Amino acid sequence: MPELDKPGSRQIWGAMLLLSLTGAGVFLPQPVRAQATTAPGLSHIDRWYYDPQQGRLEVNTQGEVRPFLFVLQNPPRVVLDFPNTRYGRDPQTQTFPGRVASLQISQLTETITRFVLYLQPDQPLSLNQLQLLTAGPSRWAVQFLQAGQPSPAAPLFPPGPRDPASPPSRTPPPRSPAPSRADHQILGVSPQAEGFFIRTQGSPATTVRRILDPDRVVVDFLNTTLSPALTQRAYIVNRLGVLRLRIGQFEPTIARVVLDVDPSSGDWEARYDPQQGGIWIQPAGGADQASLLPEVSQGDPQGPLATLRSVELQGNQLIISADGFLFYRAGWDPESGGYRINVAPARLPQSLPDPGLPVGGPVERIRFVQEDARTVSILVQPAEEFNVFEPHPGQGSRRITLELRPLNAPPPTPQRQPSAQASPPPPQGRTVIAVDPGHGGRDPGAIGVDGIQEKDIVLSVSHQVRQLLQERGYGVVMTRTDDREVLLQPRVDMAVQANAALLVSIHANALDRSGIHGIETYYLRPDSAELATILHRSLVRATGAADRGVRRARFFMVRETPVGMPSVLLELGYVTNPTEGRKLATAEYQAILARAIAEGIEAFLRSR
């Protein structure tokens, strides 16, 4: 069974949680200059400075960039993302007296640098209390506005080069006004069966990003205004996982379309259609892939449903366990102020053991609701002085672990991950395949009939896949070669460092209903669909196992690999099925599986 991460993107909440755990080093009291690394095509952070007296964050970049500004709550924080930008330093944190408690800067992804201003818990704000200022495409500032305060007159960094060691000028010349003219217009919005068509004048550039709390997809049309003839600005949709569409003028030259989406909604993309003269906003992979919840196969009308089994508070950790793997999304619920987890497909048992929450402990109460036949909602209400984090999002396939931490507690120092003992780097010049045996060490994965463990089965199959591929002339990197625990991100890092052409993560499945059996294959991005189809067909044909289909899901290992590296997660069968489980434990069947995987990989590479 796969280690799960909640759906979404670095799309956003999981990354925000991980970011909240970082924090090494301290800002200098004067503007800090970054040590830019060399990365073709990327901008670099040059220097930054937060002035608590003016309530102003200033950032200079080397290269042109257009940052994104947004506000999140619980805890309240202001986020400024610089896309296509490298930071070039270790994560750093600076603390302040006053409304902004701390500032963190980190390399969120390979190409996104993030600034996060954490506010005092009793002083949240909204986006209209901020202003994003520019003195050019490489000079930006975020200004906190007071009630009734007009646009700030304080300028940005002075133009022109200066000695990096010299202090900043305190009387810089006035900033250049931001351009107010836009070259494109949005003329109309047309909901269609396959998505939404935005009729435009011209072909504006667009950016698409996913935001949680609440769930929504934000599409910005750059250098674009709304036509005065566009009168309808909101649409009730209730299909394709979209509840509502809203359109507005976000900034003088940026028009914004917001899709309020269901938590199960997948990724969305925008593309220009020159024949129709506008932008299509559509689910990535097509309308039939709008939802990422696993579909019920026609041969199994009852589902595979994970049944929640226990809720335990162990010290400051709350552990929610089930008998099957959990597709879930989590985030703060703005209505209740609690931490909400939506799990599907899942069901509640007739009764759950009392978690025994102590009086005065970190959790005040937990509420479970069977929202519909396949969705369970879990609402965790922390005590007033505690916050909720996921220390290892996606780690563990049948449990969700939440960490309750005092609001004023400093972020913990990230622990060093033990060496993963990956296979030696393959010889240069070969096509490299990344093979990921799931679980390992303290995490056995699924446990089936006769006590067989998923981690042992998938490691044996993976070793055989490596040998078969090497015999065919391919290079292979394995994310673990023995029985040890390896976190998810280091597994992806190994594949990236080896410049792998593709990644295959190998798992076995489990359910409380022993009658379920068969092979399932998962992928996320469109660039992985062909690999998933070929591998699934090869496995089903070679084994004669039940075909449980090719599906999309947000498993970490298929979500976090870079675009251009097709990635697939294989579920080789159910260890909880008496017949299939015992077969999976045999050397003969493992050899059949390994050969089918190797042949599928080779067939895919030959087809490219």
Residue pairs with C-beta under 8 A, 6 or more apart in sequence:
1 324
1 325
1 397
1 398
1 438
1 439
1 445
1 446
1 454
1 507
1 508
1 509
1 510
1 571
2 325
2 397
2 438
2 505
2 507
2 522
2 555
2 556
2 557
2 569
2 571
3 394
3 395
3 396
3 397
3 438
3 439
3 443
3 488
3 555
3 556
3 557
4 325
4 326
4 327
4 328
4 394
4 396
4 397
4 555
4 556
5 14
5 393
5 394
5 488
5 554
5 555
5 556
5 559
5 560
6 13
6 14
6 328
6 329
6 330
6 390
6 393
6 394
6 554
7 263
7 264
7 266
7 292
7 327
7 328
7 329
7 553
7 554
8 14
8 210
8 212
8 329
8 554
9 15
9 209
9 210
9 267
9 559
10 108
10 109
10 112
10 560
11 209
11 210
11 267
12 209
12 210
12 211
12 212
13 212
13 213
13 329
13 330
13 331
14 390
14 393
14 394
15 108
15 109
16 72
16 79
17 389
17 390
17 393
18 393
19 104
19 106
19 108
19 114
19 116
20 389
20 411
21 389
21 391
21 411
21 412
21 414
22 91
22 93
22 104
22 106
22 411
22 414
23 91
23 92
23 93
23 104
23 410
23 411
24 90
24 91
24 92
24 93
24 413
24 414
25 89
25 90
25 91
25 92
25 93
26 92
26 93
26 94
27 50
27 92
27 93
27 94
27 103
30 49
30 167
30 168
31 47
31 48
31 49
31 58
31 168
32 47
32 48
32 49
32 92
33 46
33 47
33 164
34 44
34 45
34 46
34 47
34 48
34 87
34 88
34 89
35 88
35 89
36 44
36 45
36 46
36 62
36 86
36 88
37 44
37 86
37 88
39 86
41 84
42 63
42 84
42 85
42 86
42 111
43 61
43 62
43 63
43 64
43 65
43 82
43 84
43 85
43 86
43 138
44 61
44 62
44 63
44 85
44 86
44 87
44 88
45 59
45 60
45 61
45 62
45 82
45 85
45 86
45 87
45 88
45 105
45 113
46 60
46 61
46 62
46 138
47 59
47 60
47 157
47 164
48 57
48 58
48 59
48 60
48 105
48 115
49 57
49 58
49 168
50 56
50 57
50 58
50 94
50 96
50 100
50 103
50 117
51 58
52 96
52 97
52 98
52 99
52 100
54 143
54 152
54 154
55 99
55 100
55 143
55 144
56 141
56 142
56 143
56 144
56 152
56 154
57 80
57 103
57 115
57 117
57 141
57 142
58 139
58 140
58 141
58 156
58 157
59 67
59 80
59 82
59 115
59 139
59 140
59 141
60 138
60 139
60 140
60 157
61 82
61 85
61 138
61 139
61 140
62 138
63 85
63 138
64 137
64 138
65 82
65 83
65 84
65 85
65 137
65 138
65 140
66 83
66 137
66 207
66 222
67 80
67 81
67 82
67 83
67 132
67 140
68 80
68 81
68 83
68 207
68 209
68 220
69 78
69 79
69 80
69 127
69 130
69 132
69 142
70 78
70 79
70 127
70 211
71 77
71 78
71 79
71 125
71 126
71 127
71 130
72 79
72 213
73 124
73 213
73 332
73 334
74 213
74 332
74 334
74 337
74 387
75 118
75 119
75 121
75 387
75 407
76 118
76 119
76 120
76 121
76 123
76 124
76 125
77 116
77 117
77 118
77 119
78 116
78 117
78 119
78 125
78 130
78 142
79 114
79 115
79 116
79 117
80 114
80 115
80 116
80 117
80 140
80 142
81 108
81 112
81 113
81 114
81 115
82 112
82 113
82 114
82 115
83 111
83 112
83 207
84 111
84 112
85 111
85 112
85 113
86 107
86 111
86 113
87 105
87 106
87 107
87 113
91 104
91 105
91 106
91 107
92 104
92 105
92 106
93 102
93 103
93 104
93 411
94 102
94 103
95 101
95 102
96 102
96 103
98 120
99 119
99 120
99 123
99 144
100 117
100 118
100 119
100 120
100 144
101 118
101 119
101 120
102 117
102 118
103 115
103 116
103 117
103 118
104 114
104 115
104 116
104 118
105 113
105 114
105 115
105 116
106 113
106 114
106 116
107 113
107 114
108 114
110 562
117 142
119 125
121 407
125 144
129 144
129 145
130 142
130 143
130 144
130 145
131 142
131 143
131 145
131 151
131 152
132 140
132 141
132 142
132 251
133 140
133 141
133 142
133 143
133 152
133 156
133 175
133 178
134 140
134 141
134 156
134 175
134 178
135 141
135 155
135 156
135 157
135 159
135 175
135 176
136 159
136 176
139 156
139 157
139 159
139 175
140 156
141 156
143 152
143 154
145 152
155 172
155 173
155 174
155 175
156 172
156 175
157 168
157 172
158 168
158 169
158 172
158 173
159 173
162 169
178 252
178 253
179 253
180 252
180 253
181 253
182 223
182 224
182 225
182 252
182 253
183 202
183 204
183 223
183 224
184 200
184 201
184 202
184 203
184 204
184 221
184 223
184 224
184 225
185 200
185 201
185 202
185 224
185 225
185 226
185 227
186 198
186 199
186 200
186 221
186 224
186 225
186 226
186 227
186 230
186 247
186 255
187 199
187 200
187 201
187 227
187 229
187 230
187 278
188 198
188 199
188 227
188 230
189 196
189 197
189 198
189 199
189 230
189 232
189 235
189 245
189 247
189 257
190 196
190 197
190 198
190 199
191 235
191 237
191 245
193 287
194 280
194 282
194 286
194 287
195 240
195 280
195 281
195 282
195 283
195 287
196 245
196 257
196 259
196 280
196 281
196 282
197 273
197 276
197 278
197 279
197 280
197 281
198 221
198 257
198 278
198 279
198 280
198 281
199 276
199 277
199 278
200 221
200 224
200 277
200 278
200 279
201 227
202 224
203 272
203 274
204 221
204 222
204 223
204 224
204 255
204 279
205 221
205 222
205 223
206 219
206 220
206 221
206 222
206 270
206 272
206 279
207 219
207 220
207 222
208 217
208 218
208 219
208 268
208 269
208 270
208 281
209 217
209 218
210 216
210 217
210 218
210 267
210 268
211 217
211 218
212 329
212 331
213 331
213 332
213 334
214 260
214 334
215 260
215 261
215 262
215 263
215 265
215 329
215 331
216 258
216 259
216 260
216 261
217 258
217 259
217 261
217 265
217 268
217 281
218 256
218 257
218 258
218 259
219 256
219 257
219 258
219 259
219 268
219 270
219 279
219 281
220 250
220 254
220 255
220 256
221 254
221 255
221 256
221 257
221 279
222 253
222 254
223 253
223 254
224 253
224 254
224 255
225 249
225 252
225 253
225 255
226 247
226 248
226 249
226 255
230 247
233 246
233 247
233 248
234 244
234 245
234 246
234 247
235 244
235 245
235 246
236 243
236 244
237 243
237 244
237 245
237 259
240 265
240 283
240 287
240 290
241 261
241 262
241 264
241 265
241 266
241 283
241 290
241 291
242 259
242 260
242 261
242 262
242 265
243 260
243 261
243 262
244 259
244 260
245 257
245 258
245 259
245 260
246 257
246 258
246 260
247 255
247 256
247 257
247 258
248 255
248 256
248 258
249 255
249 256
250 256
257 281
259 268
259 281
261 268
262 291
263 329
263 342
264 291
264 292
264 293
264 329
264 344
265 283
265 290
265 291
265 292
266 283
266 284
266 285
266 289
266 290
266 291
266 292
266 552
267 283
267 284
267 285
267 524
267 525
268 281
268 282
268 283
268 284
269 281
269 282
269 283
269 284
270 279
270 280
270 281
270 282
271 279
271 280
271 282
272 278
272 279
272 280
273 279
273 280
283 289
283 290
284 525
284 526
285 525
285 526
285 529
285 552
289 552
292 327
292 524
292 552
292 553
292 554
293 327
293 344
293 345
293 374
294 304
294 327
294 345
294 551
294 553
295 549
295 551
296 302
296 303
296 345
297 548
297 549
299 546
300 516
300 548
303 345
303 374
304 324
304 345
304 511
304 513
304 516
305 324
305 345
305 346
305 347
305 374
306 322
306 323
306 324
306 325
306 326
306 343
306 345
306 346
306 347
306 398
306 511
307 322
307 323
307 324
307 346
307 347
307 348
307 349
307 512
308 320
308 321
308 322
308 343
308 346
308 347
308 348
308 349
308 352
308 368
308 376
309 321
309 322
309 323
309 349
309 352
310 319
310 320
310 321
310 352
310 353
311 318
311 319
311 320
311 321
311 352
311 353
311 355
311 366
312 318
312 319
312 321
312 355
313 319
313 355
313 356
313 357
313 358
313 361
313 362
313 363
316 362
316 403
316 404
316 405
317 391
317 401
317 402
317 403
317 404
318 355
318 363
318 366
318 380
318 401
318 402
318 403
318 404
319 399
319 400
319 401
319 402
320 341
320 378
320 399
320 400
320 401
320 402
321 398
321 399
322 343
322 346
322 398
322 399
323 398
323 510
323 511
323 512
324 346
324 398
324 510
324 511
324 512
325 397
325 398
325 509
325 510
326 343
326 346
326 397
326 398
326 399
326 400
327 343
327 344
327 345
327 553
327 554
328 341
328 342
328 343
328 344
328 400
329 341
329 342
330 339
330 340
330 341
330 342
330 390
330 400
331 339
331 340
332 338
332 339
332 340
333 339
333 340
333 379
336 379
336 381
337 381
338 367
338 379
338 380
338 381
338 382
339 379
339 380
339 381
339 382
339 388
339 402
340 377
340 378
340 379
340 380
341 377
341 378
341 379
341 380
341 400
342 371
342 375
342 376
342 377
342 378
343 375
343 376
343 377
343 378
343 400
344 374
344 375
344 376
345 374
345 375
346 374
346 375
346 376
347 370
347 373
347 374
347 376
348 368
348 370
348 376
352 368
355 363
355 366
357 363
357 364
357 365
357 366
360 383
361 383
362 382
362 383
362 386
362 404
363 380
363 381
363 382
363 383
363 386
363 404
364 381
364 382
364 383
365 381
366 378
366 379
366 380
366 381
367 378
367 379
367 381
368 376
368 377
368 378
369 376
369 377
369 379
370 376
371 377
380 388
380 402
382 388
382 404
383 404
385 406
385 407
385 408
386 404
386 405
386 406
386 407
387 404
387 405
387 406
387 407
388 402
388 403
388 404
388 405
389 402
389 403
389 405
390 400
390 401
390 402
390 403
391 401
391 403
392 401
392 487
394 488
394 555
394 556
395 401
395 443
395 487
395 488
396 443
397 439
397 445
397 446
398 446
398 510
417 486
417 487
417 490
418 484
418 485
420 479
420 480
420 484
420 486
420 490
420 491
420 494
421 480
421 481
421 482
421 484
422 477
422 478
422 479
422 480
422 481
422 494
423 466
423 476
423 477
423 478
423 481
425 477
425 498
426 432
426 474
426 475
426 476
426 477
426 498
427 475
430 473
430 474
430 475
431 474
431 475
431 501
431 605
432 474
432 475
432 476
432 477
432 498
432 499
432 500
432 501
433 469
433 474
433 475
433 476
433 477
433 500
433 501
433 502
433 503
433 504
433 601
434 476
434 477
434 478
434 479
434 494
434 495
434 498
434 500
434 502
434 503
434 504
434 565
435 462
435 465
435 466
435 469
435 476
435 477
435 478
435 479
435 503
435 504
435 506
436 462
436 478
436 479
436 491
436 495
436 503
436 504
436 505
436 506
436 557
437 455
437 458
437 459
437 461
437 462
437 478
437 479
437 480
437 506
438 445
438 454
438 455
438 458
438 505
438 506
438 507
439 445
439 454
439 455
439 458
439 507
440 455
440 459
440 480
440 482
440 483
440 484
440 485
440 486
441 455
441 483
441 484
441 485
441 486
442 485
443 455
443 485
444 453
444 454
444 455
445 453
445 454
445 455
445 458
445 507
445 508
446 453
446 454
446 508
446 509
446 510
446 575
446 576
447 453
447 454
447 510
447 575
448 454
448 508
448 510
448 574
448 575
448 576
448 577
448 581
448 584
449 514
449 575
449 576
449 577
449 578
449 581
449 582
450 581
450 582
450 585
452 575
452 581
452 582
452 584
452 585
453 575
454 507
454 508
454 510
454 575
455 483
456 483
457 508
457 572
457 575
457 584
457 585
457 590
458 506
458 507
458 508
458 572
459 480
459 482
459 483
460 587
460 590
461 506
461 572
461 590
461 593
461 594
461 597
462 478
462 506
462 594
463 478
463 481
464 590
464 591
464 594
464 595
465 476
465 504
465 506
465 594
465 597
465 598
465 601
466 476
466 478
468 594
468 595
468 598
469 476
469 598
469 601
469 602
470 476
472 598
472 602
474 601
474 602
475 498
477 494
477 495
477 498
477 500
479 486
479 490
479 491
479 494
479 495
480 486
480 491
488 556
488 557
488 560
489 556
489 560
491 505
491 557
492 503
492 556
492 557
492 560
492 561
495 503
495 561
495 565
496 561
496 562
496 565
500 565
501 565
501 566
501 605
502 531
502 565
502 566
502 567
502 568
502 601
502 604
502 605
503 557
503 561
503 565
503 566
503 567
503 568
504 535
504 567
504 568
504 570
504 597
504 601
505 555
505 557
505 558
505 567
505 568
505 569
505 570
506 570
506 572
506 597
507 569
507 570
507 571
507 572
508 571
508 572
508 573
508 574
508 575
508 584
509 520
509 571
509 572
509 573
509 574
509 575
509 576
510 574
510 575
510 576
511 574
511 576
512 576
513 576
514 576
514 577
514 578
515 577
516 574
516 576
516 577
517 545
517 546
517 573
517 574
517 577
517 579
517 580
518 545
518 546
518 547
518 548
518 573
518 574
518 580
519 536
519 539
519 540
519 543
519 545
519 546
519 547
519 548
519 570
519 571
519 572
519 573
520 548
520 549
520 550
520 551
520 570
520 571
521 532
521 533
521 535
521 536
521 539
521 549
521 550
521 551
521 568
521 569
521 570
521 571
522 532
522 550
522 551
522 552
522 553
522 555
522 558
522 568
522 569
522 570
522 571
523 529
523 531
523 532
523 550
523 552
523 558
523 566
523 567
523 568
523 569
524 552
524 553
524 554
524 555
524 558
524 559
524 567
525 558
525 563
525 566
525 567
527 563
527 564
527 566
528 558
528 566
528 567
528 568
529 550
530 566
530 604
530 607
531 566
531 567
531 568
531 601
531 604
532 550
532 568
533 550
534 600
534 603
534 604
534 607
535 568
535 570
535 597
535 600
535 601
535 604
536 547
536 549
536 550
536 570
537 600
538 596
538 597
538 599
538 600
538 603
539 545
539 570
539 572
539 593
539 596
539 597
539 600
540 547
541 596
542 592
542 593
542 595
542 596
542 599
543 573
543 589
543 592
543 593
543 596
545 573
545 580
548 571
553 569
555 569
557 567
557 569
558 567
558 568
558 569
561 567
566 604
570 597
572 584
572 593
573 580
573 581
573 583
573 584
574 580
574 581
575 581
575 584
575 585
583 589
584 590
